[in-house]
């Protein structure tokens, strides 16, 4: 029997798709997904969400300094690595070889995941290039951190401009009363808030963006989250306290 997907499973699937889980966590999730079609569907959904982030990126060659750093961290002498590696490998017992060091490869695997995310951020920035301030959307992705007035982040919002969708992911577990709901708003400059939809405060949510709303998402607008009745604001404007806001930036 399949059990309902909870917030932790949603977050684990999102982290898997981003590549930030370690080897043991990835294997555990893969095994669980193989045995649970519902969890497998959630995992595939998150992989589809994040797939567009890398589709348009050109291949990037690894800089020579990265390989030099790897050799240094592995204990090789940089000036002799090229012509002595073969001899060292031949003379060293297999039990002492770094190649058979499982802990090392787990460390390399974890580091590679973090490096991949860093390269993704750098490549997105360089791919988009400098943009002059504009009231129109000039980037493929727009992001915002929705935080309280004291700076504590509650959610992150990522807008996929090309596919007209937005993903909201919780950064923590904000305390929301059981008879209340969180509603997301877009606030363009010098304009009234535009309702984007009610979403679960403690799990990832995906929202479709109509063209008229998408056209107003730019660096001059902000996102905000207010506390509303279960079905959302009855007036079309925020009626409860605003618990988080966030400026919008190109990814």
Beta strands, then each sheet from edge to edge (+ up, - down):
strand 1: 141-147
strand 2: 153-160
strand 3: 165-170
strand 4: 181-187
strand 5: 194-199
strand 6: 205-208
strand 7: 222-228
strand 8: 242-247
strand 9: 249-250
sheet 1: 6+ 3- 2+ 1- 9+
sheet 2: 5+ 4- 7+ 8-
end
